[in-house]
Amino acid sequence: MPTSPPSTVVGNTNCTDSDLSGSSARPSVLQLRMNTPMDLYQAYIPLFTDGGLFVQTSRPYQLGEHVFGLLTLPQDATGYPLAGQVAWITPANSPTGRPQGVGLRIVGDRRGVILKEKIEAALGPLLTSQHTNYTV
């Protein structure tokens, strides 16, 4: 009987990740659901030119690993394609107190540009907020 993929939570953000083949030769596939604008704010990484997202997970990832999936934004049931690369790893019990997970740099192709625009539109005024988040 197949087991379901591990599920993690980013704030109130639902995140499920799975490995397509069971080996590291295939990229990971994520289902990311941002329930509120604050959840999205907590995960968004504006430091990357093409944008990025922090994914809270205990699954081991390697720097540079390709990750694919669908991102659902607050108040928008559309699943937007996400292609990213692991750009940083926050280990368990981080001295900064931030949750364990990975920072994904969104790939800067046409879909990535559209995704960044959708994320920033969903964030609205939170985009310039000084609240702490999972990234910086």
LINDAMO-V815202 format. One record per backbone hydrogen bond with DSSP energy under -1.0 kcal/mol. CO is the residue of the C=O (numbers start at 0). NH is the residue of the N-H. If there is no record, write none. Layout:
co->[CO CO]
nh->[NH NH]
This chain:
co->[5 7 9 12 13 14 15 17 22 27 28 29 30 31 32 35 36 37 38 39 41 42 47 50 51 52 54 61 64 65 66 67 68 69 70 71 72 79 81 82 83 84 85 87 89 93 100 101 102 102 103 104 108 109 110 111 112 113 114 115 116 117 118 119 122 123 124 125]
nh->[16 14 12 9 32 7 30 28 25 67 17 69 15 71 13 39 40 41 42 43 133 53 50 105 44 103 101 64 85 27 83 29 81 31 79 33 75 70 68 106 66 104 63 102 100 96 89 54 86 87 52 84 112 113 114 115 116 117 118 119 120 121 122 123 125 126 127 128]
